Amino acid sequence: MNAAEFWDLPRGTRPSALMMEIVPASPVKLPAASISLPSTIVVRGTGGGTWSGRLVDGKIAMAEGAQHPALCAVTVERNTLRELVAGALRDRGLKIMERLGRPMAIPDLSRLPVREDRALALAKLQGSIAIEIVDRDFGETHRIVVTFGDAAPAFETATTTVRIDADEAVEWIATRADPRAILKGGRVRVEGDLALPTRALALVLDP
């Protein structure tokens, strides 16, 4: 899959096709590493389902259903998933990247310091983090919830909620801004336990 195909997924892409066909073929650059623990992806709503993904030699290996023990569970509504990968949020992201001089840039996560001991520590964190992406143009809020370890996937409630403006989120991702600095900078709204995302980000990003 090349960049043009990656950024031009049809709006009607089914979650099952996304998980089992598109994610494994994605051109997103990942660390050349492997993690033993899988992550669970739960898509709520009609046509949704549950899948597991694991990093294997720099690629994502997907399987149907949940696997245990797990690193975390990521829960999202089908509508939010559609807008992120093939809808309005994707399209606005493309416009912002073009403005930044990085048209159709492929996300590069290859420098993340992936380590097995860090993954195991992440899985032992207690609680969940809700990321709410606020789309002011359409008056919508898209919610993604990460629940650590083998706890039941949360969605309606979370230990911590981080609320982010959609356009700013895309710009931060495109410019590879440090999310720890963003949390401390006052440009996002955080409700609940601030220590949880701080600990999680340290495990993911610290060298």
GIZI-V728872 format. One record per helix or strand of 3 or more residues. SS is the DSSP state (alpha for helix, beta for strand). FROM is the first residue (numbers start at 0). TO is the last residue. Records with the same first field share a line. If there is no record, write none. Layout:
SS = FROM-TO, FROM-TO
This chain:
alpha = 2-5, 14-24, 77-85, 87-98, 115-122, 165-173, 178-183, 193-204
beta = 37-43, 48-55, 58-63, 69-76, 127-134, 139-147, 159-164, 188-191
